[in-house]
Amino acid sequence: MTASSVFVPALVPGWYNGVIDSVRKRSTKDKDGAYLLIELTFPGFPAHRVYDRLNIENKNPVAVSIAYQRLNAICHAVGLTAVSDPSELCNRPLQFLLATQPATAAPGGRFYSARNTVVSYRRMP
C-alpha cells in the first residue's frame, strides 16, 4: 500500500505550526487561468499534508483579489514583505488555521471524506 492510498482522517479544527513544503503554479482545468498550489506540512503529523489554492489568474477579479490578500498574509506570516518567486516562501515556519469540510456524497455514488481547509495564516509566536 502506498502512502497516497492510506486514509488519513481530517485534523481537529484549530491553529497548527508548520512550514510551506512547496509552492507550484498550475493551470486551471480549462487552461484560461492559473493558481498557486501551496503544500503545508507540520511536525508531529508526518502523514498529514494540507493544500491551499490561490487563484492568481482568474476571470473573476474577486477571486484574484482574495488570492493576493491570502498571499500577502502568508508573506507576513513567514516574515517577508514581498516575494519575486513563490519558492521563497518554502521551508519557513508559520501557523495556519484549519477548518474541516464535512464528508459529502456526490451524484453517481461518489463519496468524499471530510477534509481540512486552510482558513488563515499568522506568524509563529
MIVO-680263 format. One record per residue (C-alpha): residue number from 1; residue in three letters; z, x, y. Coordinates in nm, 3 decimals. Example, Ala and Ser with C-alpha at 12.3 -4.5 7.8 and 13.67 -1.06 7.14 Angstrom:
R     n   res         z         x         y
R     1   ALA     0.780     1.230    -0.450
R     2   SER     0.714     1.367    -0.106
REM end
This chain:
R     n   res         z         x         y
R     1   MET     0.000     0.000     0.000
R     2   THR    -0.097     0.149     0.338
R     3   ALA     0.122     0.143     0.649
R     4   SER    -0.117    -0.103     0.815
R     5   SER    -0.079    -0.353     0.531
R     6   VAL     0.303    -0.356     0.537
R     7   PHE     0.454    -0.661     0.707
R     8   VAL     0.676    -0.562     0.998
R     9   PRO     0.874    -0.851     1.148
R    10   ALA     0.888    -0.905     1.523
R    11   LEU     1.180    -0.742     1.701
R    12   VAL     1.451    -0.938     1.881
R    13   PRO     1.353    -1.003     2.245
R    14   GLY     1.511    -0.759     2.491
R    15   TRP     1.477    -0.420     2.659
R    16   TYR     1.377    -0.122     2.442
R    17   ASN     1.349     0.250     2.510
R    18   GLY     1.018     0.406     2.414
R    19   VAL     0.709     0.601     2.505
R    20   ILE     0.343     0.526     2.553
R    21   ASP     0.181     0.677     2.248
R    22   SER    -0.180     0.621     2.355
R    23   VAL    -0.397     0.453     2.617
R    24   ARG    -0.756     0.372     2.529
R    25   LYS    -1.022     0.196     2.732
R    26   ARG    -1.207    -0.063     2.525
R    27   SER    -1.493    -0.302     2.592
R    28   THR    -1.435    -0.675     2.561
R    29   LYS    -1.600    -0.862     2.272
R    30   ASP    -1.877    -0.996     2.495
R    31   LYS    -1.930    -0.648     2.648
R    32   ASP    -1.901    -0.777     3.007
R    33   GLY    -1.558    -0.628     3.078
R    34   ALA    -1.304    -0.369     2.971
R    35   TYR    -0.933    -0.341     2.908
R    36   LEU    -0.678    -0.065     2.859
R    37   LEU    -0.512    -0.087     2.517
R    38   ILE    -0.163     0.061     2.552
R    39   GLU     0.023     0.153     2.234
R    40   LEU     0.401     0.171     2.270
R    41   THR     0.634     0.330     2.016
R    42   PHE     1.009     0.371     2.016
R    43   PRO     1.268     0.585     1.841
R    44   GLY     1.464     0.420     1.566
R    45   PHE     1.180     0.185     1.472
R    46   PRO     0.905     0.412     1.333
R    47   ALA     0.710     0.128     1.171
R    48   HIS     0.701    -0.077     1.491
R    49   ARG     0.421    -0.043     1.740
R    50   VAL     0.371    -0.280     2.029
R    51   TYR     0.046    -0.316     2.219
R    52   ASP    -0.028    -0.427     2.573
R    53   ARG    -0.375    -0.506     2.707
R    54   LEU    -0.461    -0.468     3.073
R    55   ASN    -0.786    -0.641     3.175
R    56   ILE    -0.905    -0.384     3.427
R    57   GLU    -1.266    -0.515     3.432
R    58   ASN    -1.299    -0.892     3.407
R    59   LYS    -1.496    -1.179     3.563
R    60   ASN    -1.165    -1.333     3.666
R    61   PRO    -1.023    -1.147     3.971
R    62   VAL    -0.674    -1.281     3.898
R    63   ALA    -0.676    -1.114     3.553
R    64   VAL    -0.780    -0.784     3.714
R    65   SER    -0.509    -0.817     3.980
R    66   ILE    -0.242    -0.879     3.715
R    67   ALA    -0.367    -0.579     3.515
R    68   TYR    -0.339    -0.345     3.813
R    69   GLN     0.008    -0.480     3.900
R    70   ARG     0.121    -0.402     3.545
R    71   LEU    -0.044    -0.060     3.556
R    72   ASN     0.144     0.009     3.880
R    73   ALA     0.471    -0.099     3.713
R    74   ILE     0.400     0.137     3.421
R    75   CYS     0.327     0.426     3.661
R    76   HIS     0.658     0.372     3.841
R    77   ALA     0.845     0.336     3.510
R    78   VAL     0.725     0.680     3.397
R    79   GLY     0.782     0.844     3.737
R    80   LEU     0.424     0.863     3.862
R    81   THR     0.284     0.713     4.183
R    82   ALA    -0.075     0.706     4.060
R    83   VAL    -0.292     0.837     3.776
R    84   SER    -0.651     0.958     3.771
R    85   ASP    -0.669     0.940     3.390
R    86   PRO    -0.472     0.684     3.186
R    87   SER    -0.381     0.954     2.932
R    88   GLU    -0.140     1.090     3.197
R    89   LEU     0.089     0.800     3.100
R    90   CYS     0.129     0.922     2.742
R    91   ASN     0.449     1.072     2.599
R    92   ARG     0.664     0.975     2.897
R    93   PRO     0.986     0.778     2.841
R    94   LEU     1.023     0.425     2.978
R    95   GLN     1.178     0.090     2.896
R    96   PHE     0.984    -0.223     2.814
R    97   LEU     1.096    -0.583     2.783
R    98   LEU     0.976    -0.759     2.470
R    99   ALA     0.938    -1.131     2.418
R   100   THR     0.844    -1.299     2.091
R   101   GLN     0.548    -1.528     2.038
R   102   PRO     0.628    -1.769     1.757
R   103   ALA     0.427    -1.788     1.438
R   104   THR     0.131    -2.024     1.459
R   105   ALA    -0.111    -2.196     1.225
R   106   ALA    -0.476    -2.197     1.332
R   107   PRO    -0.765    -2.418     1.223
R   108   GLY    -0.918    -2.315     0.895
R   109   GLY    -0.585    -2.240     0.728
R   110   ARG    -0.521    -1.911     0.910
R   111   PHE    -0.160    -1.823     0.982
R   112   TYR    -0.040    -1.578     1.244
R   113   SER     0.307    -1.425     1.209
R   114   ALA     0.547    -1.409     1.501
R   115   ARG     0.474    -1.107     1.717
R   116   ASN     0.614    -0.922     2.015
R   117   THR     0.454    -0.915     2.358
R   118   VAL     0.540    -0.686     2.647
R   119   VAL     0.674    -0.877     2.947
R   120   SER     0.781    -0.600     3.186
R   121   TYR     0.835    -0.227     3.231
R   122   ARG     1.106    -0.024     3.403
R   123   ARG     1.228     0.331     3.443
R   124   MET     1.479     0.471     3.191
R   125   PRO     1.837     0.456     3.327
REM end
